[in-house]
Amino acid sequence: MESLQAVVNEKEPILVHDQKEVYWQVLTSVDNNTGGVFFLDAPGSTGKTLLINLLLAKVRQKIIALAVASSGITATLLTGGRTAHSTFKLPLNLIQNESPLCNKSKNTALAKLLTNAKLNVWDEVTMSHKAAFEALDTTLQDFRNSKIMGGVTFLMAGDFWQTLPVIPRGTRADELRVCIKSSYIWQ
């Protein structure tokens, strides 16, 4: 707890205006238990990871916050981060499965962790297939409630100018069709 507060004390004062705005919007959503999906789209080296780690430190002082990333390298940059596939037990055959679900049942310790988490952060989400995101949404709705992402506050971060999901032998149009911006979540 003390080390988390030390991170907050050190990093909060150095946030720039735009970072502060995102920081307080996400914290307000977590504190009021209103849920919601936030997207942090910014180029590399603009402080996304700093902001995410600060949010995790602030929230984890009181409640559960999960941090995942689309790649193992990025997951190592997040405090307590793991890959999205590992944490959420996402199916490996997302493209072939018409309505994929996360591979976990309600009675597992991991399911209880997902149910009790008040903040989920997914970094480099722009690299992920929208089916991964939608599988998690369906699973969280089943575990928690029927709101988007089960009503938990969900912060996604990435840069749409970087890598989109890889579609073997796919065209640019195929990549755009499966990126998270094409998900029903945004409608």
Sequence and secondary structure as in RCSB ss.txt:
>XXXX:A:sequence
MESLQAVVNEKEPILVHDQKEVYWQVLTSVDNNTGGVFFLDAPGSTGKTLLINLLLAKVRQKIIALAVASSGITA
TLLTGGRTAHSTFKLPLNLIQNESPLCNKSKNTALAKLLTNAKLNVWDEVTMSHKAAFEALDTTLQDFRNSKIMG
GVTFLMAGDFWQTLPVIPRGTRADELRVCIKSSYIWQ
>XXXX:A:secstr
 HHHHHHHHHHGGG  HHHHHHHHHHHHHHHTT  EEEEEE  TTSSHHHHHHHHHHHHHTTS EEEEESSHHHH
HHSTT EEHHHHHT  S TTT SS   S  TTSHHHHHHHH SEEEEETGGGS HHHHHHHHHHHHHHT SSGGG
G EEEEEE TTS     TT  HHHHHHHSGGGSGGG 
